[in-house]
Amino acid sequence: MRIDSATQTGVTVSNLLGRPHCPQCGETLFAATATEFLGRGRLVNTWSCDACDHVFQTMVKVPGPRR
Ligand SMILES: [Zn+2]
């Protein structure tokens, strides 16, 4: 499955398994600390940077089936 885009303030994730970089220090993060399902194909991942402890979120939109 391909996810077209996910954006959050200053962060872009190219796909669901993409690993964002910390907007504070640039460290590559490996796993979200939490994932919240908002419905309608929207997921929010919460990330915590191991290097600087900065916490941020990314939103992923999963395209639904075409009708
Ligand atoms: Zn960081």
N, CA, C, O and the ligand as a Tripos MOL2 file, in Angstrom:
@<TRIPOS>MOLECULE
protein
  269   267    68     0     0
PROTEIN
NO_CHARGES

@<TRIPOS>ATOM
      1 N           0.8420   -1.1720    0.0000 N.3       1 MET1
      2 CA          0.0000    0.0000    0.0000 C.3       1 MET1
      3 C           0.8840    1.2310    0.0000 C.2       1 MET1
      4 O           1.9100    1.2810    0.6780 O.2       1 MET1
      5 N           0.4720    2.2140   -0.7660 N.am      2 ARG2
      6 CA          1.2330    3.4450   -0.8300 C.3       2 ARG2
      7 C           0.4360    4.5910   -0.2270 C.2       2 ARG2
      8 O          -0.7430    4.7800   -0.5260 O.2       2 ARG2
      9 N           1.0960    5.3350    0.6140 N.am      3 ILE3
     10 CA          0.4810    6.5160    1.2090 C.3       3 ILE3
     11 C           1.1420    7.7220    0.5560 C.2       3 ILE3
     12 O           2.3680    7.8270    0.5350 O.2       3 ILE3
     13 N           0.3380    8.6230    0.0270 N.am      4 ASP4
     14 CA          0.8830    9.7330   -0.7310 C.3       4 ASP4
     15 C           1.6240   10.7470    0.1260 C.2       4 ASP4
     16 O           2.7240   11.1670   -0.2330 O.2       4 ASP4
     17 N           1.0600   11.1380    1.2200 N.am      5 SER5
     18 CA          1.7580   12.1590    1.9940 C.3       5 SER5
     19 C           1.2380   12.2410    3.4170 C.2       5 SER5
     20 O           0.1180   11.8340    3.7230 O.2       5 SER5
     21 N           2.0630   12.7630    4.2440 N.am      6 ALA6
     22 CA          1.6620   13.0520    5.6210 C.3       6 ALA6
     23 C           2.4250   14.2940    6.0350 C.2       6 ALA6
     24 O           3.6280   14.4140    5.8000 O.2       6 ALA6
     25 N           1.7310   15.1820    6.6350 N.am      7 THR7
     26 CA          2.4110   16.4130    7.0060 C.3       7 THR7
     27 C           2.0840   16.8110    8.4300 C.2       7 THR7
     28 O           1.0340   16.4690    8.9750 O.2       7 THR7
     29 N           2.9860   17.5220    8.9970 N.am      8 GLN8
     30 CA          2.8140   18.1300   10.3110 C.3       8 GLN8
     31 C           3.7520   19.3050   10.2920 C.2       8 GLN8
     32 O           4.5820   19.4080    9.3880 O.2       8 GLN8
     33 N           3.6540   20.1700   11.2290 N.am      9 THR9
     34 CA          4.4720   21.3660   11.2250 C.3       9 THR9
     35 C           5.9360   21.0390   10.9730 C.2       9 THR9
     36 O           6.6300   20.5290   11.8510 O.2       9 THR9
     37 N           6.3880   21.3350    9.7830 N.am     10 GLY10
     38 CA          7.7940   21.1450    9.4540 C.3      10 GLY10
     39 C           8.2230   19.7180    9.2120 C.2      10 GLY10
     40 O           9.4110   19.4640    9.0160 O.2      10 GLY10
     41 N           7.3010   18.7820    9.2200 N.am     11 VAL11
     42 CA          7.6770   17.3840    9.0610 C.3      11 VAL11
     43 C           6.8540   16.7760    7.9390 C.2      11 VAL11
     44 O           5.6360   16.9450    7.8870 O.2      11 VAL11
     45 N           7.5180   16.0770    7.0560 N.am     12 THR12
     46 CA          6.8090   15.3560    6.0040 C.3      12 THR12
     47 C           7.2260   13.8970    6.0550 C.2      12 THR12
     48 O           8.4120   13.5750    6.1230 O.2      12 THR12
     49 N           6.2480   13.0370    6.0200 N.am     13 VAL13
     50 CA          6.5140   11.5980    6.0300 C.3      13 VAL13
     51 C           6.0120   11.0600    4.7070 C.2      13 VAL13
     52 O           4.8570   11.2860    4.3440 O.2      13 VAL13
     53 N           6.8650   10.3510    3.9810 N.am     14 SER14
     54 CA          6.4870    9.9430    2.6340 C.3      14 SER14
     55 C           5.5550    8.7480    2.6130 C.2      14 SER14
     56 O           4.8130    8.5740    1.6460 O.2      14 SER14
     57 N           5.5680    7.9340    3.6270 N.am     15 ASN15
     58 CA          4.6340    6.8130    3.6700 C.3      15 ASN15
     59 C           4.4210    6.3740    5.1060 C.2      15 ASN15
     60 O           5.0530    6.8830    6.0320 O.2      15 ASN15
     61 N           3.5260    5.4270    5.2700 N.am     16 LEU16
     62 CA          3.1310    5.0150    6.6130 C.3      16 LEU16
     63 C           4.3050    4.4920    7.4270 C.2      16 LEU16
     64 O           4.3550    4.6760    8.6430 O.2      16 LEU16
     65 N           5.2450    3.8430    6.7580 N.am     17 LEU17
     66 CA          6.3960    3.2890    7.4540 C.3      17 LEU17
     67 C           7.5870    4.2370    7.4340 C.2      17 LEU17
     68 O           8.6780    3.8890    7.8840 O.2      17 LEU17
     69 N           7.3700    5.4220    6.9130 N.am     18 GLY18
     70 CA          8.4520    6.3960    6.8530 C.3      18 GLY18
     71 C           8.8920    6.8160    8.2400 C.2      18 GLY18
     72 O           8.1060    6.8180    9.1880 O.2      18 GLY18
     73 N          10.1470    7.1680    8.3380 N.am     19 ARG19
     74 CA         10.6830    7.5890    9.6230 C.3      19 ARG19
     75 C          11.0080    9.0730    9.5500 C.2      19 ARG19
     76 O          11.8640    9.4860    8.7680 O.2      19 ARG19
     77 N          10.3360    9.8680   10.3530 N.am     20 PRO20
     78 CA         10.5780   11.3050   10.3050 C.3      20 PRO20
     79 C          11.8730   11.6760   11.0100 C.2      20 PRO20
     80 O          12.4510   10.8910   11.7610 O.2      20 PRO20
     81 N          12.2970   12.8790   10.7440 N.am     21 HIS21
     82 CA         13.4460   13.4420   11.4500 C.3      21 HIS21
     83 C          12.9130   14.3920   12.5100 C.2      21 HIS21
     84 O          11.9190   15.0850   12.2900 O.2      21 HIS21
     85 N          13.5590   14.4220   13.6310 N.am     22 CYS22
     86 CA         13.1730   15.3260   14.7050 C.3      22 CYS22
     87 C          13.2900   16.7650   14.2050 C.2      22 CYS22
     88 O          14.3460   17.1650   13.7140 O.2      22 CYS22
     89 N          12.1980   17.5580   14.3270 N.am     23 PRO23
     90 CA         12.2610   18.9530   13.8760 C.3      23 PRO23
     91 C          13.1680   19.8090   14.7610 C.2      23 PRO23
     92 O          13.5440   20.9190   14.3860 O.2      23 PRO23
     93 N          13.5090   19.2910   15.9200 N.am     24 GLN24
     94 CA         14.3460   20.0420   16.8640 C.3      24 GLN24
     95 C          15.8360   19.8300   16.5760 C.2      24 GLN24
     96 O          16.6040   20.7910   16.5290 O.2      24 GLN24
     97 N          16.2460   18.5590   16.3820 N.am     25 CYS25
     98 CA         17.6790   18.2740   16.2600 C.3      25 CYS25
     99 C          18.0430   17.4930   15.0020 C.2      25 CYS25
    100 O          19.2260   17.3360   14.7010 O.2      25 CYS25
    101 N          17.0440   16.9970   14.2570 N.am     26 GLY26
    102 CA         17.3250   16.3090   13.0110 C.3      26 GLY26
    103 C          17.5770   14.8150   13.1400 C.2      26 GLY26
    104 O          17.8330   14.1490   12.1370 O.2      26 GLY26
    105 N          17.5090   14.2750   14.3490 N.am     27 GLU27
    106 CA         17.7040   12.8400   14.5700 C.3      27 GLU27
    107 C          16.6150   12.0490   13.8410 C.2      27 GLU27
    108 O          15.4520   12.4510   13.8450 O.2      27 GLU27
    109 N          16.9900   10.9180   13.2110 N.am     28 THR28
    110 CA         16.0030   10.0560   12.5790 C.3      28 THR28
    111 C          15.3340    9.1970   13.6480 C.2      28 THR28
    112 O          16.0020    8.5650   14.4660 O.2      28 THR28
    113 N          14.0030    9.1870   13.6280 N.am     29 LEU29
    114 CA         13.2590    8.4190   14.6260 C.3      29 LEU29
    115 C          12.8270    7.0900   14.0240 C.2      29 LEU29
    116 O          12.5600    7.0000   12.8260 O.2      29 LEU29
    117 N          12.7600    6.0720   14.8510 N.am     30 PHE30
    118 CA         12.5170    4.7210   14.3530 C.3      30 PHE30
    119 C          11.1170    4.1840   14.6120 C.2      30 PHE30
    120 O          10.6330    3.3610   13.8350 O.2      30 PHE30
    121 N          10.4620    4.6130   15.6610 N.am     31 ALA31
    122 CA          9.1320    4.0870   15.9510 C.3      31 ALA31
    123 C           8.3240    5.1250   16.7040 C.2      31 ALA31
    124 O           8.8280    5.8010   17.6010 O.2      31 ALA31
    125 N           7.0600    5.2400   16.3240 N.am     32 ALA32
    126 CA          6.1660    6.1550   17.0290 C.3      32 ALA32
    127 C           5.8930    5.5970   18.4210 C.2      32 ALA32
    128 O           5.8240    4.3830   18.6110 O.2      32 ALA32
    129 N           5.7410    6.4870   19.3820 N.am     33 THR33
    130 CA          5.4280    6.0440   20.7430 C.3      33 THR33
    131 C           3.9440    5.7520   20.8930 C.2      33 THR33
    132 O           3.5410    5.0150   21.7930 O.2      33 THR33
    133 N           3.1240    6.3340   20.0060 N.am     34 ALA34
    134 CA          1.6850    6.0820   20.0500 C.3      34 ALA34
    135 C           1.0930    6.3630   18.6820 C.2      34 ALA34
    136 O           1.5770    7.2260   17.9500 O.2      34 ALA34
    137 N           0.0480    5.6330   18.3430 N.am     35 THR35
    138 CA         -0.6890    5.8740   17.1140 C.3      35 THR35
    139 C          -2.1670    5.9690   17.4620 C.2      35 THR35
    140 O          -2.7180    5.0970   18.1340 O.2      35 THR35
    141 N          -2.7970    7.0370   16.9990 N.am     36 GLU36
    142 CA         -4.2160    7.2570   17.2740 C.3      36 GLU36
    143 C          -4.9730    7.2400   15.9550 C.2      36 GLU36
    144 O          -4.5780    7.9010   14.9950 O.2      36 GLU36
    145 N          -6.0530    6.4890   15.9130 N.am     37 PHE37
    146 CA         -6.8770    6.4120   14.7170 C.3      37 PHE37
    147 C          -8.0200    7.4060   14.8580 C.2      37 PHE37
    148 O          -8.8290    7.3080   15.7800 O.2      37 PHE37
    149 N          -8.0810    8.3560   13.9470 N.am     38 LEU38
    150 CA         -9.1000    9.4010   14.0300 C.3      38 LEU38
    151 C         -10.3240    9.0870   13.1910 C.2      38 LEU38
    152 O         -11.3190    9.8090   13.2610 O.2      38 LEU38
    153 N         -10.2730    8.0310   12.4040 N.am     39 GLY39
    154 CA        -11.3780    7.7130   11.5100 C.3      39 GLY39
    155 C         -11.1570    8.3600   10.1520 C.2      39 GLY39
    156 O         -10.2990    9.2290   10.0010 O.2      39 GLY39
    157 N         -11.9370    7.9300    9.1630 N.am     40 ARG40
    158 CA        -11.8310    8.4450    7.7900 C.3      40 ARG40
    159 C         -10.4050    8.3760    7.2550 C.2      40 ARG40
    160 O          -9.9600    9.2670    6.5300 O.2      40 ARG40
    161 N          -9.7010    7.3250    7.6150 N.am     41 GLY41
    162 CA         -8.3590    7.1030    7.0780 C.3      41 GLY41
    163 C          -7.2790    7.9970    7.6530 C.2      41 GLY41
    164 O          -6.1970    8.1070    7.0760 O.2      41 GLY41
    165 N          -7.5510    8.6360    8.7760 N.am     42 ARG42
    166 CA         -6.5540    9.5330    9.3520 C.3      42 ARG42
    167 C          -5.9300    8.9030   10.5950 C.2      42 ARG42
    168 O          -6.6280    8.4170   11.4850 O.2      42 ARG42
    169 N          -4.6020    8.9250   10.6320 N.am     43 LEU43
    170 CA         -3.8500    8.4180   11.7740 C.3      43 LEU43
    171 C          -2.9530    9.5280   12.2940 C.2      43 LEU43
    172 O          -2.4230   10.3240   11.5190 O.2      43 LEU43
    173 N          -2.7860    9.5790   13.6000 N.am     44 VAL44
    174 CA         -1.8350   10.5120   14.1840 C.3      44 VAL44
    175 C          -0.7820    9.6960   14.9300 C.2      44 VAL44
    176 O          -1.1020    8.9280   15.8370 O.2      44 VAL44
    177 N           0.4600    9.8730   14.5390 N.am     45 ASN45
    178 CA          1.5710    9.2210   15.2260 C.3      45 ASN45
    179 C           2.2330   10.2210   16.1590 C.2      45 ASN45
    180 O           2.4790   11.3660   15.7810 O.2      45 ASN45
    181 N           2.5200    9.7850   17.3730 N.am     46 THR46
    182 CA          3.2500   10.6140   18.3290 C.3      46 THR46
    183 C           4.6740   10.0770   18.4130 C.2      46 THR46
    184 O           4.8930    8.8820   18.6100 O.2      46 THR46
    185 N           5.6310   10.9790   18.2620 N.am     47 TRP47
    186 CA          7.0470   10.6060   18.2410 C.3      47 TRP47
    187 C           7.7620   11.2780   19.3970 C.2      47 TRP47
    188 O           7.4260   12.4040   19.7630 O.2      47 TRP47
    189 N           8.7450   10.6030   19.9780 N.am     48 SER48
    190 CA          9.5630   11.1840   21.0240 C.3      48 SER48
    191 C          11.0250   10.9610   20.6410 C.2      48 SER48
    192 O          11.4610    9.8260   20.4510 O.2      48 SER48
    193 N          11.7650   12.0440   20.5320 N.am     49 CYS49
    194 CA         13.1530   11.9590   20.0930 C.3      49 CYS49
    195 C          14.0450   11.4360   21.2150 C.2      49 CYS49
    196 O          14.0280   11.9580   22.3300 O.2      49 CYS49
    197 N          14.8180   10.4070   20.9080 N.am     50 ASP50
    198 CA         15.7550    9.8500   21.9010 C.3      50 ASP50
    199 C          16.8970   10.8040   22.1990 C.2      50 ASP50
    200 O          17.4560   10.7910   23.2960 O.2      50 ASP50
    201 N          17.2420   11.6310   21.2210 N.am     51 ALA51
    202 CA         18.4090   12.4980   21.3800 C.3      51 ALA51
    203 C          18.1070   13.7430   22.2240 C.2      51 ALA51
    204 O          18.9180   14.1440   23.0590 O.2      51 ALA51
    205 N          16.9230   14.3570   21.9970 N.am     52 CYS52
    206 CA         16.6550   15.6290   22.6860 C.3      52 CYS52
    207 C          15.3260   15.6470   23.4430 C.2      52 CYS52
    208 O          14.9570   16.6670   24.0250 O.2      52 CYS52
    209 N          14.6080   14.5200   23.4370 N.am     53 ASP53
    210 CA         13.3300   14.3900   24.1520 C.3      53 ASP53
    211 C          12.2020   15.2530   23.5830 C.2      53 ASP53
    212 O          11.1590   15.4050   24.2200 O.2      53 ASP53
    213 N          12.4010   15.8150   22.3930 N.am     54 HIS54
    214 CA         11.3310   16.5950   21.7750 C.3      54 HIS54
    215 C          10.1930   15.6570   21.3730 C.2      54 HIS54
    216 O          10.4370   14.5960   20.7980 O.2      54 HIS54
    217 N           8.9650   16.0390   21.6710 N.am     55 VAL55
    218 CA          7.7880   15.2350   21.3230 C.3      55 VAL55
    219 C           6.9950   15.9870   20.2700 C.2      55 VAL55
    220 O           6.7270   17.1790   20.4150 O.2      55 VAL55
    221 N           6.6180   15.2800   19.2030 N.am     56 PHE56
    222 CA          5.8180   15.9030   18.1490 C.3      56 PHE56
    223 C           4.9290   14.8480   17.5180 C.2      56 PHE56
    224 O           5.0780   13.6520   17.7690 O.2      56 PHE56
    225 N           3.9950   15.3190   16.6870 N.am     57 GLN57
    226 CA          3.0440   14.4090   16.0560 C.3      57 GLN57
    227 C           3.0500   14.5960   14.5490 C.2      57 GLN57
    228 O           3.3050   15.6860   14.0360 O.2      57 GLN57
    229 N           2.7670   13.5110   13.8590 N.am     58 THR58
    230 CA          2.5710   13.5710   12.4150 C.3      58 THR58
    231 C           1.2020   12.9850   12.1100 C.2      58 THR58
    232 O           0.7490   12.0600   12.7840 O.2      58 THR58
    233 N           0.5460   13.5270   11.0930 N.am     59 MET59
    234 CA         -0.7340   12.9870   10.6630 C.3      59 MET59
    235 C          -0.5470   12.3000    9.3190 C.2      59 MET59
    236 O           0.1080   12.8280    8.4210 O.2      59 MET59
    237 N          -1.1310   11.1190    9.1980 N.am     60 VAL60
    238 CA         -1.0630   10.3470    7.9610 C.3      60 VAL60
    239 C          -2.4840   10.1850    7.4560 C.2      60 VAL60
    240 O          -3.3810    9.8050    8.2080 O.2      60 VAL60
    241 N          -2.6840   10.4760    6.1770 N.am     61 LYS61
    242 CA         -3.9920   10.2280    5.5640 C.3      61 LYS61
    243 C          -3.8770    9.0230    4.6590 C.2      61 LYS61
    244 O          -3.0790    9.0080    3.7230 O.2      61 LYS61
    245 N          -4.6700    8.0250    4.9400 N.am     62 VAL62
    246 CA         -4.6850    6.8210    4.1270 C.3      62 VAL62
    247 C          -5.8490    6.9400    3.1540 C.2      62 VAL62
    248 O          -7.0030    7.0160    3.5770 O.2      62 VAL62
    249 N          -5.5580    6.9570    1.8410 N.am     63 PRO63
    250 CA         -6.6470    7.0950    0.8820 C.3      63 PRO63
    251 C          -7.6160    5.9280    0.9710 C.2      63 PRO63
    252 O          -7.2070    4.7680    1.0250 O.2      63 PRO63
    253 N          -8.8800    6.2420    0.9860 N.am     64 GLY64
    254 CA         -9.8950    5.1940    1.0360 C.3      64 GLY64
    255 C         -10.1960    4.6720   -0.3500 C.2      64 GLY64
    256 O          -9.6600    5.1670   -1.3410 O.2      64 GLY64
    257 N         -11.0560    3.6710   -0.4180 N.am     65 PRO65
    258 CA        -11.4310    3.1240   -1.7270 C.3      65 PRO65
    259 C         -12.2210    4.1540   -2.5170 C.2      65 PRO65
    260 O         -12.9790    4.9370   -1.9440 O.2      65 PRO65
    261 N         -12.0450    4.1520   -3.8230 N.am     66 ARG66
    262 CA        -12.7860    5.0830   -4.6780 C.3      66 ARG66
    263 C         -14.2180    4.6120   -4.8280 C.2      66 ARG66
    264 O         -14.4910    3.4170   -4.9410 O.2      66 ARG66
    265 N         -15.1110    5.5580   -4.8270 N.am     67 ARG67
    266 CA        -16.5200    5.2060   -4.9760 C.3      67 ARG67
    267 C         -17.0900    5.8180   -6.2300 C.2      67 ARG67
    268 O         -18.2710    5.6320   -6.5250 O.2      67 ARG67
    269 ZN         15.5820   15.5910   18.6470 Zn       68 ZN68
@<TRIPOS>BOND
     1     1     2 1
     2     2     3 1
     3     3     4 2
     4     3     5 am
     5     5     6 1
     6     6     7 1
     7     7     8 2
     8     7     9 am
     9     9    10 1
    10    10    11 1
    11    11    12 2
    12    11    13 am
    13    13    14 1
    14    14    15 1
    15    15    16 2
    16    15    17 am
    17    17    18 1
    18    18    19 1
    19    19    20 2
    20    19    21 am
    21    21    22 1
    22    22    23 1
    23    23    24 2
    24    23    25 am
    25    25    26 1
    26    26    27 1
    27    27    28 2
    28    27    29 am
    29    29    30 1
    30    30    31 1
    31    31    32 2
    32    31    33 am
    33    33    34 1
    34    34    35 1
    35    35    36 2
    36    35    37 am
    37    37    38 1
    38    38    39 1
    39    39    40 2
    40    39    41 am
    41    41    42 1
    42    42    43 1
    43    43    44 2
    44    43    45 am
    45    45    46 1
    46    46    47 1
    47    47    48 2
    48    47    49 am
    49    49    50 1
    50    50    51 1
    51    51    52 2
    52    51    53 am
    53    53    54 1
    54    54    55 1
    55    55    56 2
    56    55    57 am
    57    57    58 1
    58    58    59 1
    59    59    60 2
    60    59    61 am
    61    61    62 1
    62    62    63 1
    63    63    64 2
    64    63    65 am
    65    65    66 1
    66    66    67 1
    67    67    68 2
    68    67    69 am
    69    69    70 1
    70    70    71 1
    71    71    72 2
    72    71    73 am
    73    73    74 1
    74    74    75 1
    75    75    76 2
    76    75    77 am
    77    77    78 1
    78    78    79 1
    79    79    80 2
    80    79    81 am
    81    81    82 1
    82    82    83 1
    83    83    84 2
    84    83    85 am
    85    85    86 1
    86    86    87 1
    87    87    88 2
    88    87    89 am
    89    89    90 1
    90    90    91 1
    91    91    92 2
    92    91    93 am
    93    93    94 1
    94    94    95 1
    95    95    96 2
    96    95    97 am
    97    97    98 1
    98    98    99 1
    99    99   100 2
   100    99   101 am
   101   101   102 1
   102   102   103 1
   103   103   104 2
   104   103   105 am
   105   105   106 1
   106   106   107 1
   107   107   108 2
   108   107   109 am
   109   109   110 1
   110   110   111 1
   111   111   112 2
   112   111   113 am
   113   113   114 1
   114   114   115 1
   115   115   116 2
   116   115   117 am
   117   117   118 1
   118   118   119 1
   119   119   120 2
   120   119   121 am
   121   121   122 1
   122   122   123 1
   123   123   124 2
   124   123   125 am
   125   125   126 1
   126   126   127 1
   127   127   128 2
   128   127   129 am
   129   129   130 1
   130   130   131 1
   131   131   132 2
   132   131   133 am
   133   133   134 1
   134   134   135 1
   135   135   136 2
   136   135   137 am
   137   137   138 1
   138   138   139 1
   139   139   140 2
   140   139   141 am
   141   141   142 1
   142   142   143 1
   143   143   144 2
   144   143   145 am
   145   145   146 1
   146   146   147 1
   147   147   148 2
   148   147   149 am
   149   149   150 1
   150   150   151 1
   151   151   152 2
   152   151   153 am
   153   153   154 1
   154   154   155 1
   155   155   156 2
   156   155   157 am
   157   157   158 1
   158   158   159 1
   159   159   160 2
   160   159   161 am
   161   161   162 1
   162   162   163 1
   163   163   164 2
   164   163   165 am
   165   165   166 1
   166   166   167 1
   167   167   168 2
   168   167   169 am
   169   169   170 1
   170   170   171 1
   171   171   172 2
   172   171   173 am
   173   173   174 1
   174   174   175 1
   175   175   176 2
   176   175   177 am
   177   177   178 1
   178   178   179 1
   179   179   180 2
   180   179   181 am
   181   181   182 1
   182   182   183 1
   183   183   184 2
   184   183   185 am
   185   185   186 1
   186   186   187 1
   187   187   188 2
   188   187   189 am
   189   189   190 1
   190   190   191 1
   191   191   192 2
   192   191   193 am
   193   193   194 1
   194   194   195 1
   195   195   196 2
   196   195   197 am
   197   197   198 1
   198   198   199 1
   199   199   200 2
   200   199   201 am
   201   201   202 1
   202   202   203 1
   203   203   204 2
   204   203   205 am
   205   205   206 1
   206   206   207 1
   207   207   208 2
   208   207   209 am
   209   209   210 1
   210   210   211 1
   211   211   212 2
   212   211   213 am
   213   213   214 1
   214   214   215 1
   215   215   216 2
   216   215   217 am
   217   217   218 1
   218   218   219 1
   219   219   220 2
   220   219   221 am
   221   221   222 1
   222   222   223 1
   223   223   224 2
   224   223   225 am
   225   225   226 1
   226   226   227 1
   227   227   228 2
   228   227   229 am
   229   229   230 1
   230   230   231 1
   231   231   232 2
   232   231   233 am
   233   233   234 1
   234   234   235 1
   235   235   236 2
   236   235   237 am
   237   237   238 1
   238   238   239 1
   239   239   240 2
   240   239   241 am
   241   241   242 1
   242   242   243 1
   243   243   244 2
   244   243   245 am
   245   245   246 1
   246   246   247 1
   247   247   248 2
   248   247   249 am
   249   249   250 1
   250   250   251 1
   251   251   252 2
   252   251   253 am
   253   253   254 1
   254   254   255 1
   255   255   256 2
   256   255   257 am
   257   257   258 1
   258   258   259 1
   259   259   260 2
   260   259   261 am
   261   261   262 1
   262   262   263 1
   263   263   264 2
   264   263   265 am
   265   265   266 1
   266   266   267 1
   267   267   268 2
@<TRIPOS>SUBSTRUCTURE
     1 MET1         2 RESIDUE 1 A MET
     2 ARG2         6 RESIDUE 1 A ARG
     3 ILE3        10 RESIDUE 1 A ILE
     4 ASP4        14 RESIDUE 1 A ASP
     5 SER5        18 RESIDUE 1 A SER
     6 ALA6        22 RESIDUE 1 A ALA
     7 THR7        26 RESIDUE 1 A THR
     8 GLN8        30 RESIDUE 1 A GLN
     9 THR9        34 RESIDUE 1 A THR
    10 GLY10       38 RESIDUE 1 A GLY
    11 VAL11       42 RESIDUE 1 A VAL
    12 THR12       46 RESIDUE 1 A THR
    13 VAL13       50 RESIDUE 1 A VAL
    14 SER14       54 RESIDUE 1 A SER
    15 ASN15       58 RESIDUE 1 A ASN
    16 LEU16       62 RESIDUE 1 A LEU
    17 LEU17       66 RESIDUE 1 A LEU
    18 GLY18       70 RESIDUE 1 A GLY
    19 ARG19       74 RESIDUE 1 A ARG
    20 PRO20       78 RESIDUE 1 A PRO
    21 HIS21       82 RESIDUE 1 A HIS
    22 CYS22       86 RESIDUE 1 A CYS
    23 PRO23       90 RESIDUE 1 A PRO
    24 GLN24       94 RESIDUE 1 A GLN
    25 CYS25       98 RESIDUE 1 A CYS
    26 GLY26      102 RESIDUE 1 A GLY
    27 GLU27      106 RESIDUE 1 A GLU
    28 THR28      110 RESIDUE 1 A THR
    29 LEU29      114 RESIDUE 1 A LEU
    30 PHE30      118 RESIDUE 1 A PHE
    31 ALA31      122 RESIDUE 1 A ALA
    32 ALA32      126 RESIDUE 1 A ALA
    33 THR33      130 RESIDUE 1 A THR
    34 ALA34      134 RESIDUE 1 A ALA
    35 THR35      138 RESIDUE 1 A THR
    36 GLU36      142 RESIDUE 1 A GLU
    37 PHE37      146 RESIDUE 1 A PHE
    38 LEU38      150 RESIDUE 1 A LEU
    39 GLY39      154 RESIDUE 1 A GLY
    40 ARG40      158 RESIDUE 1 A ARG
    41 GLY41      162 RESIDUE 1 A GLY
    42 ARG42      166 RESIDUE 1 A ARG
    43 LEU43      170 RESIDUE 1 A LEU
    44 VAL44      174 RESIDUE 1 A VAL
    45 ASN45      178 RESIDUE 1 A ASN
    46 THR46      182 RESIDUE 1 A THR
    47 TRP47      186 RESIDUE 1 A TRP
    48 SER48      190 RESIDUE 1 A SER
    49 CYS49      194 RESIDUE 1 A CYS
    50 ASP50      198 RESIDUE 1 A ASP
    51 ALA51      202 RESIDUE 1 A ALA
    52 CYS52      206 RESIDUE 1 A CYS
    53 ASP53      210 RESIDUE 1 A ASP
    54 HIS54      214 RESIDUE 1 A HIS
    55 VAL55      218 RESIDUE 1 A VAL
    56 PHE56      222 RESIDUE 1 A PHE
    57 GLN57      226 RESIDUE 1 A GLN
    58 THR58      230 RESIDUE 1 A THR
    59 MET59      234 RESIDUE 1 A MET
    60 VAL60      238 RESIDUE 1 A VAL
    61 LYS61      242 RESIDUE 1 A LYS
    62 VAL62      246 RESIDUE 1 A VAL
    63 PRO63      250 RESIDUE 1 A PRO
    64 GLY64      254 RESIDUE 1 A GLY
    65 PRO65      258 RESIDUE 1 A PRO
    66 ARG66      262 RESIDUE 1 A ARG
    67 ARG67      266 RESIDUE 1 A ARG
    68 ZN68       269 GROUP 0 **** ****
